[in-house]
């Protein structure tokens, strides 16, 4: 299986600036790991979307879309549990 390419929405880069540096390192490592396994143990497919999944990294959530036909993962949103699901 080929590794997935990872892309980040511009807003996720802003999200990372609000998070402590130690947690940012953990989040980036978790996202990099998605390139080899886009549906790791503990990931959840979000209801109402064909592509959107989430993983937990400490108290933060990483929301991402898996585009299998393009072999691409797009990180959509990053934040604490209470805020990440708000539109």
VENDADA-V382838 format. One record per backbone hydrogen bond with DSSP energy under -0.5 kcal/mol. CO is the residue of the C=O (numbers start at 1). NH is the residue of the N-H. If there is no record, write none. Layout:
co=CO nh=NH
co=CO nh=NH
This chain:
co=5 nh=73
co=7 nh=75
co=9 nh=12
co=9 nh=13
co=10 nh=13
co=10 nh=14
co=11 nh=15
co=12 nh=16
co=13 nh=17
co=14 nh=18
co=15 nh=18
co=16 nh=19
co=20 nh=23
co=20 nh=24
co=21 nh=25
co=22 nh=26
co=23 nh=27
co=24 nh=28
co=25 nh=29
co=26 nh=30
co=27 nh=31
co=28 nh=32
co=29 nh=33
co=30 nh=34
co=31 nh=34
co=31 nh=35
co=32 nh=35
co=33 nh=36
co=33 nh=37
co=35 nh=4
co=37 nh=40
co=40 nh=43
co=44 nh=54
co=46 nh=49
co=51 nh=66
co=52 nh=46
co=53 nh=64
co=54 nh=44
co=55 nh=62
co=57 nh=60
co=59 nh=81
co=60 nh=57
co=61 nh=63
co=61 nh=79
co=62 nh=55
co=63 nh=76
co=63 nh=77
co=64 nh=53
co=65 nh=67
co=65 nh=74
co=66 nh=68
co=67 nh=70
co=67 nh=71
co=67 nh=72
co=68 nh=71
co=71 nh=5
co=72 nh=67
co=73 nh=7
co=73 nh=75
co=74 nh=65
co=74 nh=76
co=75 nh=9
co=77 nh=63
co=79 nh=61
co=80 nh=83
co=80 nh=84
co=81 nh=85
co=83 nh=86
